[in-house]
């Protein structure tokens, strides 16, 4: 006899979203079900959507839970409802049609697909070749999160000197992201070149603690400063994204002074504790997009410095 699949139907905005297998354990060791994942993304949508709208999305999906192999899905499926927005972008050898998450109902819909983490492009349509943010991904090679925090603070000091706004967030995994909101007036290659030069400056201040080395075996416990995400079609986990790790940790925006707290952990806030944090501390990235800057001046200054070496 056929087994009937359980379903829940919830309202998100003006639409109904069906949660299939709502009691499916997406985080089995924590008892976190698909229903709880969908509900989390529905509630967090007002804070998260400003960082999602207009962007191609790559979905990190775990249909059988995070203790089983997952997969990345870039191409939009043919079975999506007609109200899901998609965009076709170029790739090597052709094009790919990505999902775009503009509203809470789309966020809930992809959570029902067991998309634990929606990874975003650093640019939006229609100016897909012009990023609107720059990201330094700070990844520990060893166990010391303190080195990651001091590296982030070094970026803050440098960016302050250059009159560039800087924001910091946990990755929800092991490290931190330092981000800069940008006006869309430089292409990816130009932004990545600036990011690389700034990273070289920060690494040169403490080469025993920081590195640009791509090969893990040669990092020797140093913080890896990754600027490669500032390239066309690369992605990052946005603020408030859930990560596929025990406890369902969340990438959270931080105030800079929080880096002085020795109790801070990159995976210390989860889908079950984030709302208490928002109630107590608010959203440190609420004004992120209002502070967007052009990197043209900085690019010229850095080019001048390079020419005089």
C-alpha positions as CSV (number, residue, x, y, z in Angstrom):
1,X,0.0,0.0,0.0
2,X,1.3,3.4,-0.9
3,X,2.5,5.6,2.0
4,X,0.9,9.0,1.9
5,X,3.4,11.9,2.3
6,X,2.6,14.3,5.1
7,X,2.2,17.9,4.3
8,X,1.6,21.3,6.0
9,X,0.3,24.4,4.2
10,X,1.4,27.8,5.6
11,X,0.6,31.3,4.4
12,X,3.5,33.5,3.5
13,X,2.3,36.9,2.3
14,X,-0.5,36.4,-0.2
15,X,0.5,32.8,-1.2
16,X,0.3,29.4,0.3
17,X,3.4,27.2,0.6
18,X,3.2,23.5,1.0
19,X,5.8,22.0,3.3
20,X,6.3,18.4,2.2
21,X,7.5,16.0,4.9
22,X,7.4,18.7,7.5
23,X,8.6,16.4,10.2
24,X,11.7,15.4,8.2
25,X,14.8,15.9,10.4
26,X,17.1,18.3,8.5
27,X,19.4,18.6,11.5
28,X,18.9,15.1,13.0
29,X,21.0,15.4,16.1
30,X,19.2,18.6,17.1
31,X,15.7,17.6,16.3
32,X,15.3,20.5,13.8
33,X,12.8,19.6,11.2
34,X,12.0,21.0,7.7
35,X,9.0,22.8,9.2
36,X,11.3,24.6,11.7
37,X,13.7,25.6,8.8
38,X,10.9,27.0,6.7
39,X,9.4,28.8,9.7
40,X,12.8,30.3,10.5
41,X,13.3,31.7,7.0
42,X,9.7,33.0,7.0
43,X,10.4,34.9,10.2
44,X,13.8,36.2,9.3
45,X,12.8,37.4,5.8
46,X,12.4,41.1,6.7
47,X,16.0,41.2,7.9
48,X,17.5,38.9,5.2
49,X,15.7,40.0,2.0
50,X,17.6,43.3,1.6
51,X,20.7,41.2,1.1
52,X,19.0,38.7,-1.3
53,X,16.9,40.7,-3.7
54,X,17.9,40.8,-7.3
55,X,20.7,38.2,-6.9
56,X,21.2,34.9,-8.6
57,X,21.1,32.2,-5.9
58,X,22.9,28.8,-5.6
59,X,21.1,26.5,-3.3
60,X,22.9,24.2,-0.8
61,X,20.4,21.4,-0.4
62,X,20.2,18.5,2.0
63,X,17.0,16.5,1.2
64,X,18.0,13.7,3.6
65,X,19.4,15.9,6.4
66,X,22.8,17.3,6.9
67,X,24.3,14.0,8.1
68,X,23.8,12.7,4.5
69,X,25.4,14.0,1.4
70,X,24.0,17.3,0.1
71,X,24.5,19.1,-3.2
72,X,24.6,22.6,-4.8
73,X,21.9,23.5,-7.2
74,X,22.6,26.4,-9.5
75,X,20.2,25.8,-12.4
76,X,16.5,26.6,-11.8
77,X,14.2,23.6,-12.1
78,X,11.4,23.4,-14.7
79,X,8.9,22.5,-11.9
80,X,9.1,25.8,-10.1
81,X,5.8,27.7,-9.9
82,X,5.4,30.6,-12.4
83,X,5.7,33.2,-9.6
84,X,9.3,32.2,-8.9
85,X,11.6,34.8,-10.5
86,X,14.6,33.5,-12.5
87,X,17.4,35.1,-14.4
88,X,19.7,33.7,-17.2
89,X,23.3,34.6,-16.8
90,X,26.4,33.6,-18.8
91,X,28.8,30.9,-17.8
92,X,31.8,29.3,-19.4
93,X,30.5,27.6,-22.5
94,X,26.9,28.9,-22.3
95,X,24.3,30.2,-19.9
96,X,22.5,29.1,-16.8
97,X,19.1,30.1,-15.4
98,X,19.3,30.9,-11.7
99,X,16.6,31.4,-9.2
100,X,16.3,34.9,-7.7
101,X,14.9,35.4,-4.2
102,X,13.0,38.6,-4.0
103,X,10.4,37.9,-1.4
104,X,9.6,35.9,1.7
105,X,7.4,33.3,-0.1
106,X,10.3,32.4,-2.4
107,X,12.6,32.0,0.6
108,X,10.0,29.7,2.2
109,X,9.6,27.8,-1.0
110,X,13.3,27.0,-1.3
111,X,13.6,26.1,2.4
112,X,10.9,23.5,1.6
113,X,13.3,22.1,-1.0
114,X,15.7,21.5,2.0
115,X,17.8,24.4,0.9
116,X,19.7,25.0,4.2
117,X,21.9,27.8,2.8
118,X,21.0,30.1,-0.1
119,X,24.4,31.3,-1.4
120,X,24.3,34.7,-3.1
121,X,26.1,36.4,-6.0
122,X,27.9,39.7,-5.1
123,X,26.0,41.5,-7.9
124,X,22.4,42.0,-8.8
125,X,20.4,42.1,-12.0
126,X,20.4,44.0,-14.3
127,X,24.0,45.1,-13.7
128,X,25.3,41.6,-13.2
129,X,28.9,42.4,-14.1
130,X,29.1,45.2,-11.4
131,X,29.3,43.9,-7.8
132,X,27.6,45.9,-5.1
133,X,29.7,44.6,-2.3
134,X,33.3,43.5,-1.6
135,X,34.0,40.6,0.7
136,X,37.1,39.5,2.6
137,X,36.6,35.9,3.7
138,X,38.7,35.2,6.8
139,X,39.2,31.5,7.4
140,X,41.2,30.0,10.2
141,X,43.7,27.3,9.3
142,X,44.0,26.1,12.9
143,X,41.7,26.4,15.9
144,X,42.4,30.0,16.9
145,X,39.4,32.2,16.3
146,X,41.3,35.0,18.1
147,X,43.6,35.3,15.0
148,X,40.6,35.7,12.8
149,X,39.2,38.5,15.0
150,X,42.5,40.4,15.0
151,X,42.7,40.0,11.2
152,X,39.2,41.5,10.9
153,X,40.2,44.4,13.1
154,X,43.2,45.0,11.0
155,X,40.9,45.4,7.9
156,X,38.7,47.7,9.9
157,X,41.6,49.9,10.7
158,X,42.9,50.0,7.1
159,X,39.4,50.7,5.7
160,X,38.8,53.5,8.2
161,X,42.0,55.1,7.1
162,X,40.8,55.0,3.5
163,X,37.3,56.3,4.5
164,X,35.6,53.1,3.4
165,X,32.7,51.7,5.4
166,X,33.4,48.2,6.8
167,X,31.0,45.7,8.2
168,X,31.7,42.3,9.8
169,X,29.7,39.1,10.3
170,X,30.2,35.6,11.3
171,X,30.1,33.0,8.6
172,X,28.1,30.6,10.9
173,X,30.9,28.2,10.3
174,X,34.5,28.8,11.3
175,X,35.4,32.4,10.3
176,X,34.4,35.9,9.6
177,X,33.5,38.0,6.6
178,X,34.4,41.7,6.3
179,X,32.2,43.4,3.8
180,X,32.1,46.8,2.0
181,X,28.9,48.0,0.3
182,X,29.6,49.4,-3.2
183,X,28.2,51.6,-5.8
184,X,27.9,49.6,-8.9
185,X,30.5,51.5,-11.0
186,X,33.4,49.0,-11.2
187,X,33.4,45.6,-12.8
188,X,34.4,42.4,-10.9
189,X,38.0,42.3,-12.1
190,X,38.6,45.9,-10.9
191,X,37.0,45.2,-7.5
192,X,38.9,42.0,-7.0
193,X,42.1,43.8,-7.8
194,X,41.4,46.4,-5.1
195,X,40.5,43.6,-2.7
196,X,43.7,41.8,-3.4
197,X,45.9,44.9,-2.9
198,X,44.1,45.7,0.4
199,X,44.5,42.1,1.5
200,X,48.2,42.1,0.7
201,X,48.6,45.2,2.9
202,X,46.9,43.5,5.9
203,X,48.8,40.3,5.4
204,X,52.1,42.1,5.3
205,X,51.5,43.6,8.7
206,X,51.5,40.1,10.3
207,X,52.8,37.5,7.9
208,X,53.2,35.0,10.7
209,X,49.5,35.2,11.4
210,X,47.9,35.8,8.0
211,X,48.4,34.4,4.5
212,X,47.1,34.6,1.0
213,X,48.3,31.0,0.3
214,X,45.7,29.0,-1.5
215,X,47.2,25.6,-0.6
216,X,46.0,24.5,2.9
217,X,49.2,22.6,3.5
218,X,51.3,25.8,3.3
219,X,49.1,28.0,5.6
220,X,50.7,26.6,8.7
221,X,48.0,27.7,11.2
222,X,47.7,31.2,9.7
223,X,44.4,32.9,8.8
224,X,43.6,32.5,5.1
225,X,42.5,35.9,3.7
226,X,40.4,34.9,0.7
227,X,39.6,37.6,-1.9
228,X,38.7,35.1,-4.7
229,X,35.0,35.4,-3.9
230,X,35.1,38.9,-5.5
231,X,34.9,37.4,-9.0
232,X,32.1,36.9,-11.4
233,X,29.7,34.1,-10.5
234,X,31.3,33.4,-7.1
235,X,29.0,33.3,-4.1
236,X,28.9,33.8,-0.3
237,X,26.5,32.9,2.5
238,X,24.5,36.0,3.3
239,X,23.7,37.4,6.7
240,X,21.1,35.3,8.6
241,X,21.7,32.2,6.4
242,X,21.6,28.9,8.2
243,X,24.7,26.7,7.8
244,X,24.7,22.9,7.5
245,X,26.5,22.3,10.7
246,X,25.4,20.8,14.1
247,X,23.0,23.1,15.9
248,X,21.9,25.0,12.8
249,X,24.2,28.0,13.3
250,X,23.4,31.3,11.6
251,X,25.7,33.8,9.9
252,X,25.1,36.9,12.0
253,X,25.9,40.6,11.5
254,X,28.1,42.0,14.3
255,X,29.0,45.3,15.8
256,X,32.7,45.8,15.6
257,X,33.1,46.0,19.4
258,X,31.8,42.5,19.7
259,X,35.1,41.2,18.4
260,X,36.6,42.1,21.8
261,X,34.3,39.5,23.4
262,X,36.4,36.4,24.0
263,X,33.2,34.4,24.2
264,X,32.2,35.2,20.6
265,X,32.1,32.2,18.3
266,X,31.5,32.1,14.6
267,X,28.8,29.5,15.1
268,X,27.5,30.7,18.4
269,X,24.0,31.9,17.3
270,X,21.5,29.4,15.9
271,X,18.0,29.5,14.4
272,X,16.7,28.9,17.9
273,X,18.6,31.8,19.5
274,X,18.8,34.5,16.7
275,X,15.5,36.1,17.5
276,X,16.5,36.8,21.1
277,X,19.7,38.4,19.8
278,X,17.7,40.6,17.4
279,X,15.4,41.7,20.2
280,X,18.3,42.6,22.5
281,X,20.7,44.1,20.0
282,X,18.9,44.9,16.8
283,X,20.4,44.5,13.3
284,X,23.9,45.9,13.0
285,X,23.7,45.8,9.2
286,X,20.4,47.7,8.9
287,X,22.1,50.6,7.3
288,X,24.4,48.6,5.1
289,X,23.1,49.7,1.7
290,X,22.8,53.3,2.5
291,X,26.6,53.6,3.0
292,X,27.6,52.2,-0.5
293,X,30.8,53.8,-1.8
294,X,32.7,54.0,-5.0
295,X,36.1,52.3,-5.1
296,X,37.3,54.5,-8.0
297,X,39.4,56.8,-5.8
298,X,40.9,53.9,-3.8
299,X,41.7,52.0,-7.1
300,X,43.6,55.1,-8.4
301,X,45.5,55.6,-5.2
302,X,46.6,52.0,-5.1
303,X,47.6,52.0,-8.7
304,X,49.7,55.1,-8.0
305,X,51.4,53.4,-5.0
306,X,52.2,50.4,-7.2
307,X,53.6,52.6,-9.9
308,X,56.0,54.3,-7.5
309,X,57.4,51.1,-6.0
